């Protein structure tokens, strides 16, 4: 069963979303810059920290962040258009990563030398379990994560609005495999279909 959002986005202006308590939240696409790659890599690893620790060890987290950052710097242009950074009062506060059915597989660095056999095997199993095929006509939200100190300021809502906007611009009818709790948090109607 798949969760589908049935609400239209509340704002269609470029990437600037409505002000929240007089402090604007700005959503922008990721760039190839060192700062963006590090920020997005850090948050992606934090979003799945428990899974990474289970697959490897807590001692491998910094290596995983470094490799993820390096991978982000080596991607084709389409990759950056699928990754968004939310800024709250000018400070990076959260990320959103989207996948469409036609997206190629992102380039991955040769990282075998960075890990021992056990960690490499664990990461391979984890990546196999996390990889999802995006159904035709759906948008997959790979990551949506907000730094803890910025949570409950409406940033999550703005990131979801950005995903809705991207879906509408690409004639996509629904989101694939979104967490139901996140949809309920954002006050969105949920419709289930087979």
N, C-alpha and C positions, 0 to 999 in steps of 0.2 A: 504494500500500500504506500502511496506517495502523498505527502502533504502539499497542497496547492494554496497559494495566497489568492484571495478573491477581492482584495481591496486595491483600488488604483492609487498611484503615488500622490502625495499631497503637494509636491513641488516639482515643476518641470524646468526650472531655470538651470542652466549649465550644471556646474558641480557645486554651486553655493546653495546651501540649504537654509531653511528658516532659522532665525536667531533663537537661541535657547537662553532664557534669563538674561537677555541683552548681550550675550556673548555668542558671536556667530560660530557655527560649526562649518568648516570648509572640508569638502571631500575632493581630493585630487588624485589623478593617476600617479602611480609609482614611476620614478625615473630610474635610470641606470646608475645614479649617483651613489657614492659609497655610503652616505648617511641613510638614504632610502633603503638600499639593499640590506644594511645592517639592521635597521629598525624593523623592516618586514620579516627578515629572517628570525630575529629575536622573538617577535610576537608569534610567528608560526610555530616555532619550537615550544614556546610557552603554552600555546593553545593545546598542544599534544604532548606536553611534558611527561605526564604519567605513562603514556604509551611508549615514549622514547626510553624512559627509565626502565620500564618493563622489558623492552626489547634489548637494551644494552645495560647501562648502569648510570647512576647519577653522575659519576665521574666523566661520562662521555658527552654530557649535555653541551659543554662549551665547544667541543670538537664538532658536534652536530650543527650548532649555530654557525660556526666558522665556515663549514662546508656549504650550508644552506645559503649563507651570504655570498660566497664565491659563485655558487650556481646561479644566483639571481643576477650577478653581474655579467654572466655569459649568455643571456637569453636573447632570442629574437625579439623584434619590436612588438609583436602581437602579445607577448607575455606581459609587458608593462601596462598595456591597455586593459588587462584583466585583473590587475592588482590596484587597489585604492587605499589611500591613507587618509584617515580622518584627523583633522587638526582642530583642537579646541583652544580658542584664544591664541592661535598661532603655534601651539605646541602639538607635535605628533601624539595622538591619543589612541588610535585604533586602526585596524586593517580590515579589508574585505577582499577576498579572492574569489573570482568567478570562473566557471568553466562552461563552455558551450560545446554542443555535440561535435562540431567541426574542428575544434581546437586540436592541434598536434600535441604530441607528448613533449613537455619541456625538456630542453637539453640538460643532461646531468653530467657533472664533472666526474672525472675518474678519481674516486675517493677510496679505492680499496687499500691504498697504502696508509691511510689515516687510521685504520681500525685493525684490531686483531680479528682472528677467525670467528670467535664467539660473537663479538659485537656485529661483525659484518653479516653473519648468519641471522642474527636477531633483527637487524635493520632490513634485510631482504624479506624476511617473513612479514614484518610490519608494513613495508611498502606494498607487498602483495595484498595484504588485508585492507589497506587504505585506498588503493586504486579503485576507482569506480568508473564504469562506462556511463557516460551521460546519455540519457534517453533522448531521442529525437524530439524536438519541440519543448525541451526543458532546459532550465538554467540550473547548474549545480553550484551551490555555495560551498566552496572548499574550506574557506576560513572566514570567520567573523569573530574578531577578538578586540576587546578594549582593555587598556591598562586599568588595573584595579582602581587607582585614585580618580579616574575619569568616568567610572561606571555610575549609572543612575543619573546622568546628566542629559540623557536623550541622544547620546551619540549612537547607541545601538539602533535606535529608530531611524536616524539619518543614514546609517549604513544600509539598512534594509530598504529605505526609500531609494538609495542609489542602485541597489540590485533590481528593484522594481523598474526603475527608469531604464536600466540597461536591457531588461527583459522586454519591455515595451518597444524600445528602439530596434530590437532584433526579432520582433514578432514571436516572442516566446510566451507561452501561456501559463507557465508555472515554474516553481522552484522544485528541485529534486532533492530529496533527503535532507530537508532542513529540520532542525530540532523543533519539535512541537512546543517545548517550553519557551523557546526563543520567540516563536510566533505569538504565543499567548502573552508573553512579556510585552511585546510590541502592540498589543491590542488588535491583532489581525484575525480575521475570520479564517477558519481552516475548513477545507472541503477535502474529503478523502475520495479517491477513485482508484480503480484497478487498472 
